[in-house]
Amino acid sequence: MAVTRSWTMAGSPPIVVRGARPRISLRFAWLVAASLLVATGLGFVYQAKVQRMSAAPVLNVNAVASPDDLLPVLEAFPNRAELAPRIYDYLLRARPLGHDGALTAVIPRRQLARIKPLIAVRSPREYRAELLRSALLYFAGFYLVALLWRITGFRGDAAFLPALQLLTGFGFLLMVSMRDPLRDSLSNSTSSRSAFSSARSSSPYPASASSITAASPTGATHRSSPPSLSSDS
């Protein structure tokens, strides 16, 4: 008679098997720390900009509805009755203006310098929305690359992506702090797109024509490069 012995005896205490807890990768933790540092700096820069924007009311030239809206700004000019319609006609053709320097097409630069503290080309709400879009685009580039690395199982230097974010983040903060939020052309979008491109270029799978691999007749692979241009004598 065959005897089968069971490993689970009656009255024996249950065996508790503990599964390993998922741990956050060191690469992702460093990336989050770098993002928090850049976001904190961006918050301080924005608060400084808000204090400057709330100092005095200004006229948004992109929202002017008639030449009469320009008269309070042109009080210091004796020919303001003639200057206001000329500026308004230019605004109708060129709006929206990206910076107040575009008004030099109709008035001299010296006169523009006198009215510059009284005018703007965007509202504080528009500046806040543009800054938010630029910041989201900036951070999205790095986390998309981090997600791609996780999906593909890429194992590279864990400090590379956070270090790249810190370097580009300092440049992003510098560009935001240097510009007048209501009068100058904004470089936030350009800086965030540049950082987004830098983050994408750090991917281990670049799509470049110069990095296409082709198979040789012997079965080996070689990397093709664009042909060099030479002038025939």
Residue, then its C-alpha position, 0 to 999 in steps of 0.5 A: m500500500a502506498v503511503t502519501r505524506s502531506w507536508t501540511m499537518a493538522g494543527s501546524p501553524p500557518i506559514v506566512v510568506r512575505g513578498a518583496r515590497p516594490r522599491i522606487s528606483l534610485r534614478f526616479a528618486w533623483l529625478v523627482a528631487a531635481s524636479l522639486l528643486v527646479a520647481t521651488g526655484l521657479g516658484f520664487v522667480y514667479q513670486a518676484k514677478v508677481q510683485r513687480m506686476s502688481a506695482a502699478p496698473v498698465l494698459n494692454v495695447n493688445a486689448v485696446a478697443s479705440p484710439d481714445d484708450l491710448l490718450p491717457v498713456l500719451e498725456a506727455f505728448p502735445n501731439r497725442a490727438e494725432l499720435a493715438p490714431r496712428i498707433y491704433d491703426y498699427l495695432l490693428r495690423a500687427r496685433p498681437l504684439g509679442h513685445d513693446g519694442a514693436l511700437t518703434a515702427v510708429i513712434p521713436r524709441r525715445q518716446l517709447a521709453r517714456i511710455k513703456p512703464l505704462i503699457a504692456v503686451r499681455s495681462p498677468r493671467e496670460y503670463r501665468a498661463e504661458l509660464l505654466r505651459s512652458a513649465l509643464l512642457y519642460f518637466a514632461g520631456f524628462y519624465l517621458v524619457a524616464l518612462l521610456w527607459r523603464i519600459t525598454g529596461f535601459r540601464g544607464d547612469a542613474a545620475f545622468l537624467p537628473a543632472l541634465q534636468l538641473l543644468t537645463g533647469f538653471g538655464f530655464l530659471l535664468m531666462v524667466s527671471m531676465r524677462d519683463p513678464l508684461r512687456d518683453s518677448l517671452s523665452n519660456s517656450t523656447s527654453s522649455r522646448s530646448a530642454f524637451s529636445s535635450a531630454r529626448s536626445s538623452s534617450p538610448y534610441p535616437a532616430s537619426a539618419s546618421s545612426i542607421t545600421a546596415a548589413s554588409p554582404t558578409g553578415a556584419t553590421h556597419r554604421s552608415s554616415p552621410p556622404s561627404l561633399s567634395s568639390d571637383s576641380 
